[in-house]
């Protein structure tokens, strides 16, 4: 069995810097390294509908937005398989079977589910069943393609643990068909969970605190200029704190020594800048202007590639169609093995048919 990557995003809006730092950057690197036999990247529209069931048009419109972000960020359909979740019907079937192997209480204990439920304001019995079963649906996504590696942020580790538990249970009860996946966390530990521009723990579309990969330069500056820093750093000479300061968290994630040489030669590296900020005598606006230059330098090539792809949208859908057809071939093979292991492949089991025929002839 080969090394297989599977990862994806809910198409509820354009992708932002949090997506890029959390997984997208690593996906592009892994794709180009060629160390994996297969790489699947999908748009999780079924999971997006679990809390957007009354607004399917939102999901429909954002499929192409996410596809454009993938391509402009560097994902190559010749090197990885891009597909749409809802078009792989085997995923729904496997989800149903896996639901029988996990308890309600186990899903309720999942800290990621608890966080997402709280974020969306669900209370008690108002939680949609589809949303509640999100960990099982995600497990089906991963196991259907026999993924060995899932690049994701650390907040997804509890989800991966549920998947591993389901794999072990399925293989123990039926047959060793499914594969236990491992999570691949971002290499930059300080940016595994990029905060929102408002300083809140997570960058999120629903919280309106995102910098999108497709934002133009003026929009990026507006967002950086209003970014949360240190509430105690009121006057220029006040000592500042870099811990919990969104500007410095972003600098941790994106700045390089060459940025200082190009934009702020007064400092050789980020450590020197942090030391000055901690001592006092350095204003927040200077730091924000520096960050703005770095982010726009980083985003500009993506903006240009996105503009090129936007000129032929029918081809974007064609890329997704071809990728989905390719993904469906793998999905069909796995489901054939799953049905055989569960002994529900009635029409393909010649021994079953023969034994039943002999049993009834013997009467």
ChimeraX attribute file (.defattr): number of C-alpha atoms within 10 A of each C-alpha:
attribute: neighborCount
match mode: 1-to-1
recipient: residues
	/A:1	7
	/A:2	10
	/A:3	13
	/A:4	19
	/A:5	27
	/A:6	24
	/A:7	21
	/A:8	21
	/A:9	18
	/A:10	20
	/A:11	26
	/A:12	23
	/A:13	18
	/A:14	22
	/A:15	26
	/A:16	20
	/A:17	23
	/A:18	23
	/A:19	21
	/A:20	19
	/A:21	22
	/A:22	23
	/A:23	23
	/A:24	27
	/A:25	17
	/A:26	18
	/A:27	27
	/A:28	19
	/A:29	12
	/A:30	17
	/A:31	20
	/A:32	15
	/A:33	9
	/A:34	11
	/A:35	10
	/A:36	15
	/A:37	13
	/A:38	17
	/A:39	23
	/A:40	24
	/A:41	23
	/A:42	24
	/A:43	25
	/A:44	23
	/A:45	22
	/A:46	23
	/A:47	22
	/A:48	20
	/A:49	19
	/A:50	17
	/A:51	18
	/A:52	16
	/A:53	15
	/A:54	9
	/A:55	10
	/A:56	13
	/A:57	10
	/A:58	16
	/A:59	22
	/A:60	13
	/A:61	13
	/A:62	19
	/A:63	21
	/A:64	21
	/A:65	19
	/A:66	20
	/A:67	26
	/A:68	25
	/A:69	24
	/A:70	23
	/A:71	18
	/A:72	22
	/A:73	21
	/A:74	18
	/A:75	24
	/A:76	15
	/A:77	18
	/A:78	10
	/A:79	15
	/A:80	21
	/A:81	22
	/A:82	29
	/A:83	26
	/A:84	22
	/A:85	23
	/A:86	16
	/A:87	15
	/A:88	18
	/A:89	12
	/A:90	21
	/A:91	25
	/A:92	15
	/A:93	12
	/A:94	22
	/A:95	21
	/A:96	14
	/A:97	15
	/A:98	18
	/A:99	17
	/A:100	11
	/A:101	14
	/A:102	14
	/A:103	9
	/A:104	10
	/A:105	8
	/A:106	9
	/A:107	19
	/A:108	13
	/A:109	11
	/A:110	16
	/A:111	15
	/A:112	17
	/A:113	20
	/A:114	14
	/A:115	11
	/A:116	13
	/A:117	19
	/A:118	11
	/A:119	12
	/A:120	11
	/A:121	10
	/A:122	14
	/A:123	9
	/A:124	7
	/A:125	7
	/A:126	9
	/A:127	15
	/A:128	13
	/A:129	11
	/A:130	17
	/A:131	20
	/A:132	19
	/A:133	18
	/A:134	19
	/A:135	25
	/A:136	26
	/A:137	23
	/A:138	19
	/A:139	26
	/A:140	26
	/A:141	26
	/A:142	27
	/A:143	25
	/A:144	25
	/A:145	26
	/A:146	23
	/A:147	23
	/A:148	19
	/A:149	19
	/A:150	24
	/A:151	22
	/A:152	24
	/A:153	20
	/A:154	16
	/A:155	15
	/A:156	17
	/A:157	19
	/A:158	16
	/A:159	21
	/A:160	21
	/A:161	18
	/A:162	19
	/A:163	26
	/A:164	20
	/A:165	14
	/A:166	24
	/A:167	22
	/A:168	17
	/A:169	17
	/A:170	21
	/A:171	15
	/A:172	11
	/A:173	11
	/A:174	14
	/A:175	15
	/A:176	15
	/A:177	19
	/A:178	23
	/A:179	20
	/A:180	19
	/A:181	22
	/A:182	17
	/A:183	18
	/A:184	16
	/A:185	19
	/A:186	20
	/A:187	12
	/A:188	13
	/A:189	11
	/A:190	12
	/A:191	19
	/A:192	20
	/A:193	20
	/A:194	25
	/A:195	24
	/A:196	23
	/A:197	25
	/A:198	20
	/A:199	19
	/A:200	15
	/A:201	13
	/A:202	16
	/A:203	22
	/A:204	20
	/A:205	16
	/A:206	11
	/A:207	12
	/A:208	11
	/A:209	19
	/A:210	24
	/A:211	25
	/A:212	20
	/A:213	26
	/A:214	23
	/A:215	19
	/A:216	14
	/A:217	16
	/A:218	11
	/A:219	13
	/A:220	20
	/A:221	20
	/A:222	12
	/A:223	18
	/A:224	23
	/A:225	19
	/A:226	12
	/A:227	19
	/A:228	19
	/A:229	24
	/A:230	17
	/A:231	9
	/A:232	10
	/A:233	18
	/A:234	12
	/A:235	13
	/A:236	13
	/A:237	14
	/A:238	16
	/A:239	18
	/A:240	26
	/A:241	19
	/A:242	15
	/A:243	11
	/A:244	15
	/A:245	19
	/A:246	23
	/A:247	25
	/A:248	21
	/A:249	20
	/A:250	21
	/A:251	19
	/A:252	16
	/A:253	16
	/A:254	16
	/A:255	19
	/A:256	14
	/A:257	12
	/A:258	12
	/A:259	20
	/A:260	18
	/A:261	13
	/A:262	10
	/A:263	14
	/A:264	15
	/A:265	12
	/A:266	10
	/A:267	16
	/A:268	15
	/A:269	17
	/A:270	17
	/A:271	11
	/A:272	12
	/A:273	17
	/A:274	18
	/A:275	14
	/A:276	15
	/A:277	22
	/A:278	17
	/A:279	13
	/A:280	17
	/A:281	14
	/A:282	20
	/A:283	16
	/A:284	20
	/A:285	14
	/A:286	12
	/A:287	20
	/A:288	21
	/A:289	15
	/A:290	18
	/A:291	23
	/A:292	22
	/A:293	16
	/A:294	20
	/A:295	22
	/A:296	19
	/A:297	13
	/A:298	14
	/A:299	20
	/A:300	16
	/A:301	13
	/A:302	22
	/A:303	19
	/A:304	12
	/A:305	16
	/A:306	21
	/A:307	14
	/A:308	13
	/A:309	16
	/A:310	14
	/A:311	10
	/A:312	10
	/A:313	13
	/A:314	10
	/A:315	12
	/A:316	16
	/A:317	14
	/A:318	11
	/A:319	17
	/A:320	21
	/A:321	16
	/A:322	15
	/A:323	21
	/A:324	21
	/A:325	17
	/A:326	15
	/A:327	23
	/A:328	21
	/A:329	12
	/A:330	13
	/A:331	21
	/A:332	17
	/A:333	13
	/A:334	20
	/A:335	19
	/A:336	15
	/A:337	16
	/A:338	23
	/A:339	16
	/A:340	17
	/A:341	17
	/A:342	14
	/A:343	12
	/A:344	12
	/A:345	16
	/A:346	12
	/A:347	8
	/A:348	12
	/A:349	12
	/A:350	11
	/A:351	10
	/A:352	14
	/A:353	13
	/A:354	10
	/A:355	11
	/A:356	12
	/A:357	11
	/A:358	11
	/A:359	10
	/A:360	8
	/A:361	8
	/A:362	7
	/A:363	5
